[in-house]
Amino acid sequence: MKFICDDNLGKLAKYLRVLGYDTLFKSEMEDSELLRIALSDTRIILSRDSKLKTLKSADKIVLIRFYDPVEQLQQVFRELELKPQKNKTFTRCLDCNTELVEIPKEKCKQRIPPYVFKTQERFLHCKGCDKIFWAGTHVERLFEKLKRFIPD
Ligand SMILES: [Zn+2]
């Protein structure tokens, strides 16, 4: 199941990516472009814009009713009957949606703070935007926030 979010839903897009869902988002996107990509790529549109609902050529739209991104995520899970997926958490870049690959610790040495190098063992690399991720406190906070959507 793949998604495309309208430009009001950046946080939701990020949360879906954390959970491993292929989710496109750009901060500025015309409705026509959103629709074109959704159709050619069979993506479900997530939108806060009720006018989009009238674009009947879209296959599937979830009209988001909430302001809080966690409630938005809950609505998506409920309406599409999604279940938390095992082994999917933190497999995509939060910033650009590319699938992450593990990278040997030694290769990161020049690019991460010494403290992180000392305390972390597992590193993930994004080929899309060349970022390196690890399970630091910000990631843990994010997991805590989203834990009801992550399987045990
Ligand atoms: Zn990236």
Boltz pocket constraint, residues with backbone or C-beta under 6 A from the ligand:
constraints:
  - pocket:
      binder: B
      contacts: [[A, 93], [A, 94], [A, 95], [A, 96], [A, 97], [A, 98], [A, 126], [A, 127], [A, 128], [A, 129], [A, 130], [A, 131]]
      max_distance: 6.0
